[in-house]
Amino acid sequence: MQQAAQQGAAQASDGYLNGVSDASLEVLEHFGAEAPALLNTYACAVEDALIEQVQRGNSMNHMLEAAAEERGAMNIMLTNPDVLADYVNEFFGPQGPYPTETAEETQIRQQHEARAQFEAEIQAQEQGRVPQQFQRPQMEMPTPGRQASAVNDFWGSFSEMMDSSPENAWKYLSQAPQGALQAKALVQDL
């Protein structure tokens, strides 16, 4: 009974293998039963990469066509004075992104600015502040009975020099007082 079942199973598998070519059987024998699945996965990955490259190529093509169209429009605009004049008038006109002020609009704006400045001056006077143009310059007063050391003053001035014009800092360092560089702890990466 077992022999009959085994023969039936062998005939069924032989019937299945009868439809497979000899080359496929060699591949199965050499690479194993998983070879078709691996080959299919690889083929799908290659196909996806090809589709992605085609889409990227189409995207680049559309981008180049748009750039060529823009270049053509700019070429026409820059070589035809009538088209250029129309573009400039629209761009700087009342409906454009950067409209220019008419003489009337400039006068109105200046009046508003003058009025705002006058109101600010009145508020400052009401609060007891002197208008900016009449204020005395502010000077830092040293603390009584304390003198700044020349070394600290040198490095403070050097810091200001680095903030304002770092290209002239070497000139300032060359005029350093005796002992200023020795008193400063320099940091160096080892």
C-alpha positions in Angstrom: 0.0 0.0 0.0 2.8 2.4 0.8 4.5 1.6 -2.4 1.4 2.4 -4.4 1.1 5.8 -2.6 4.8 6.6 -3.2 4.4 5.6 -6.9 1.4 7.8 -7.2 3.2 10.8 -5.6 6.3 10.1 -7.9 4.1 10.1 -11.0 2.4 13.3 -9.9 5.8 15.0 -9.3 7.0 13.6 -12.6 3.9 14.9 -14.3 4.7 18.3 -12.9 8.4 18.2 -13.9 7.4 17.0 -17.4 6.2 20.6 -18.1 9.5 22.1 -17.0 12.3 22.6 -19.5 15.7 20.9 -19.1 17.4 24.3 -18.7 15.0 25.2 -15.8 15.7 21.8 -14.2 19.5 22.5 -14.4 19.0 25.9 -12.7 16.9 24.3 -10.0 19.4 21.6 -9.5 22.4 24.0 -9.4 21.0 27.0 -7.5 18.3 25.3 -5.5 14.5 25.7 -5.2 14.7 29.3 -4.1 16.4 30.5 -7.4 13.1 31.4 -9.2 11.9 33.5 -6.3 15.3 35.3 -6.0 15.4 35.9 -9.7 11.9 37.3 -9.7 12.7 39.7 -6.8 15.8 40.8 -8.7 13.9 41.3 -11.9 11.3 43.4 -10.0 14.0 45.6 -8.5 15.6 46.1 -11.9 12.2 47.0 -13.4 11.5 49.5 -10.6 14.9 51.1 -11.0 14.2 51.4 -14.8 10.8 53.0 -14.2 12.4 55.4 -11.7 15.1 56.4 -14.2 12.5 56.9 -17.0 10.5 59.2 -14.6 13.6 61.1 -13.6 14.5 61.5 -17.3 11.0 62.8 -18.1 11.2 65.2 -15.2 14.5 66.5 -16.4 13.1 66.8 -20.0 10.2 68.9 -18.7 12.5 71.1 -16.7 14.7 71.7 -19.7 11.7 72.5 -21.9 10.5 75.0 -19.3 13.9 76.6 -19.0 14.1 76.9 -22.8 10.7 78.5 -22.9 11.7 80.9 -20.2 14.9 81.7 -22.0 13.0 82.3 -25.2 10.6 84.7 -23.5 13.5 86.6 -21.9 15.3 86.8 -25.2 12.2 88.3 -26.8 11.7 90.7 -23.9 15.3 91.9 -23.8 15.7 92.3 -27.6 12.3 93.9 -28.4 12.2 97.5 -26.9 8.4 97.7 -27.0 7.9 94.4 -25.0 10.6 95.5 -22.5 8.9 98.9 -22.0 5.5 97.3 -21.5 7.0 94.9 -18.9 8.8 97.7 -17.0 5.7 99.8 -17.0 3.6 96.9 -15.6 6.3 95.9 -13.1 6.7 99.4 -11.6 3.2 100.5 -12.3 0.3 100.8 -9.8 -0.7 97.1 -10.2 2.9 95.7 -10.1 4.8 94.3 -7.2 7.1 97.4 -6.9 5.0 100.4 -7.8 6.8 103.7 -7.9 5.3 106.6 -6.0 3.8 109.5 -7.9 4.8 113.0 -6.8 1.4 113.3 -5.0 2.0 110.0 -3.1 5.5 111.1 -2.1 4.2 114.3 -0.7 1.5 112.6 1.3 4.0 110.0 2.7 6.4 112.8 3.7 3.6 114.7 5.5 2.7 111.6 7.5 6.3 111.0 8.4 6.8 114.6 9.5 3.5 114.5 11.5 4.7 111.3 13.3 8.1 112.8 14.1 6.4 115.9 15.5 4.1 113.8 17.6 7.1 111.8 19.0 8.9 115.0 19.9 5.8 116.4 21.7 5.5 113.1 23.7 9.2 113.3 24.6 8.8 116.9 25.8 5.7 115.9 27.9 7.7 113.1 29.5 10.5 115.6 30.3 13.0 114.2 27.7 15.1 116.5 25.5 14.8 116.0 21.8 17.6 113.9 20.3 19.3 116.7 18.4 19.6 118.7 21.6 20.8 115.9 23.9 24.4 116.0 25.3 26.6 113.1 24.3 26.8 110.3 26.8 30.2 109.6 28.3 31.1 106.7 30.6 32.3 108.1 33.9 35.0 106.1 35.7 34.4 104.9 39.2 36.0 107.4 41.6 39.2 106.2 43.3 39.7 103.4 40.9 42.0 103.4 37.8 41.8 100.9 35.0 45.0 99.0 34.4 46.8 99.6 31.1 46.7 95.9 30.3 42.9 95.6 30.7 42.4 98.9 28.8 44.6 97.5 26.0 42.6 94.3 25.6 39.2 96.2 25.8 40.4 98.5 23.0 41.7 95.4 21.1 38.2 93.8 21.4 36.6 97.0 20.1 39.1 97.0 17.2 38.3 93.4 16.3 34.6 94.3 16.2 35.0 97.4 14.1 37.9 96.6 11.8 39.6 93.2 12.3 41.9 93.8 9.3 43.8 96.4 11.3 44.1 94.3 14.5 47.6 93.3 13.7 48.7 96.9 13.7 47.2 97.4 17.2 48.8 94.2 18.5 52.2 95.4 17.3 51.8 98.5 19.5 51.0 96.5 22.7 52.5 97.8 25.9 55.3 95.9 27.6 53.9 92.8 29.3 50.4 92.9 27.8 50.9 89.7 25.8 52.6 87.9 28.7 49.8 88.8 31.1 47.2 87.4 28.7 46.6 83.7 28.9 46.5 82.4 25.3 44.6 79.3 24.5 46.1 76.8 22.1 44.9 73.4 21.0 47.4 70.7 21.6 
